[in-house]
């Protein structure tokens, strides 16, 4: 069988389908289990890591936040080591981090998104809540310290904080002129 048409209140199927005793069938939507989800443009993007099993990026269908597994949705299995540590929308791109890598997903209209990988300090494990965006830049706690990222190579900006070592970042707050 196949789907003939869809509307907001009905789905018309052709072919032979099994139904329960009352003649009612059940249709289900599957949403992948995700570690982090962000909005970028008119799509949701997410990531999932299970050591030795899954290391993937996902995007829902354009304009359809409920469609993650059919035409128009996207998945990219990745080879970079480690768990996902942060996710943010920055400059029209979906940006995902691992402790030693930053992956930028450039959304494309046709759903064939491009992924650029930068080997460099991403968000430190356990410091995902430190990741914030302000004035077109991302700020976060990485293993080397407090970082600023604008799409190029991340720059350490924590020198003004002194020689203190920071761990388990929860937020970066700046108050300046």
C-alpha positions in Angstrom: 0.0 0.0 0.0 0.9 3.6 -0.2 -0.3 7.1 0.9 -2.6 8.6 -1.7 -3.1 12.0 0.1 -2.7 13.8 3.4 -4.6 16.6 5.0 -4.5 18.0 8.5 -7.5 15.8 9.5 -7.1 12.7 7.3 -4.7 10.3 5.5 -6.0 8.3 2.5 -4.2 5.0 2.0 -4.4 2.6 -0.9 -3.8 -1.1 -0.7 -4.3 -3.7 2.0 -3.8 -2.6 5.6 -4.6 -4.4 8.9 -6.9 -2.6 11.3 -8.2 -3.4 14.8 -11.7 -5.0 15.3 -13.5 -1.6 14.9 -11.8 -1.1 11.5 -9.5 1.7 12.7 -5.8 1.7 11.9 -3.1 3.7 13.6 -0.6 5.9 12.0 2.5 7.0 13.9 5.1 9.7 13.4 8.6 8.8 14.6 10.8 11.5 16.1 14.4 10.4 16.7 15.6 10.6 20.3 17.9 13.6 20.4 20.4 14.9 22.9 20.0 18.6 21.9 17.6 20.4 19.5 17.8 23.9 18.1 15.8 26.0 15.7 17.6 27.3 12.6 15.5 29.0 9.9 12.4 27.0 9.3 13.8 23.6 10.5 14.7 22.0 13.8 18.1 20.4 13.9 19.3 17.9 16.5 22.1 15.6 17.5 22.3 12.1 19.1 25.3 10.3 20.5 25.5 6.8 21.9 29.1 5.5 22.3 29.8 2.8 19.7 26.2 2.9 18.4 25.1 6.3 17.1 26.8 9.7 16.3 24.4 11.6 14.1 23.0 15.0 13.2 19.3 15.3 12.1 17.0 17.9 10.6 13.2 17.8 10.3 11.5 18.5 7.0 11.4 22.2 6.0 8.4 23.8 7.7 7.2 20.5 9.2 8.5 20.2 12.7 6.9 16.8 13.1 8.5 15.1 10.1 12.0 13.7 11.0 12.1 10.4 9.0 10.5 10.9 5.6 11.2 12.8 2.4 12.6 16.3 3.2 14.1 15.3 6.5 17.9 14.8 6.8 20.4 12.7 8.8 24.2 12.7 8.7 26.2 10.0 10.5 29.4 11.5 11.8 32.9 10.1 12.5 34.1 12.8 15.0 34.9 11.3 18.4 33.0 12.1 21.6 29.6 13.2 22.8 27.8 16.3 21.6 28.4 19.1 24.0 26.6 22.1 22.6 24.2 23.3 19.9 23.3 26.8 18.8 21.9 28.7 15.8 24.5 31.2 14.6 24.7 33.2 11.4 22.0 31.1 9.7 23.8 27.9 10.5 23.1 25.1 12.9 26.3 24.8 15.0 27.1 21.6 17.0 30.1 21.1 19.2 32.1 18.3 20.7 35.0 19.0 23.1 37.5 19.1 20.3 35.4 19.9 17.2 32.8 22.4 15.9 30.4 21.3 13.2 28.5 23.9 11.2 25.5 22.7 9.2 24.6 25.1 6.3 20.9 24.6 5.6 20.0 24.2 1.9 16.5 24.6 0.4 16.5 21.1 -1.1 17.5 19.5 2.3 21.0 18.4 1.2 22.7 20.3 4.0 26.4 20.8 4.0 28.5 20.1 7.1 31.8 21.9 7.7 34.0 20.5 10.5 36.5 22.6 12.4 39.1 20.9 14.6 39.3 23.2 17.6 38.0 23.8 21.1 34.2 23.2 21.4 32.1 23.4 24.5 33.6 21.4 27.4 31.8 18.3 28.5 29.3 19.3 31.3 29.4 23.0 30.3 26.6 23.0 27.6 24.7 25.6 29.6 27.6 28.0 29.2 26.8 28.4 25.4 25.1 31.7 24.7 24.8 34.0 21.6 25.2 37.7 21.7 25.9 40.3 18.9 26.4 37.5 16.3 28.9 35.5 18.3 28.8 32.5 20.5 30.4 32.4 23.9 31.1 29.3 25.9 33.4 27.4 28.3 35.9 25.1 26.6 38.8 23.2 28.0 41.3 26.1 27.3 38.9 28.6 28.9 36.2 31.1 27.9 35.8 31.2 24.1 34.3 33.5 21.5 33.2 32.0 18.2 31.9 33.8 15.1 32.2 31.1 12.5 36.0 31.2 12.1 38.5 29.7 14.6 37.4 30.1 18.3 39.3 32.7 20.2 40.1 32.5 23.9 38.8 35.7 25.7 39.1 34.6 29.3 42.5 36.2 30.0 40.8 39.2 31.6 39.3 36.8 34.2 42.7 36.0 35.6 44.4 32.7 36.0 41.4 31.0 37.6 40.5 27.6 36.1 36.8 27.2 35.2 34.7 24.0 35.0 31.1 23.1 34.6 30.1 26.4 33.1 26.5 27.4 33.5 26.4 30.8 31.7 28.7 33.5 30.5 27.5 36.9 31.5 29.1 40.1 30.1 28.3 43.6 31.1 30.4 46.1 29.1 30.2 49.2 27.1 
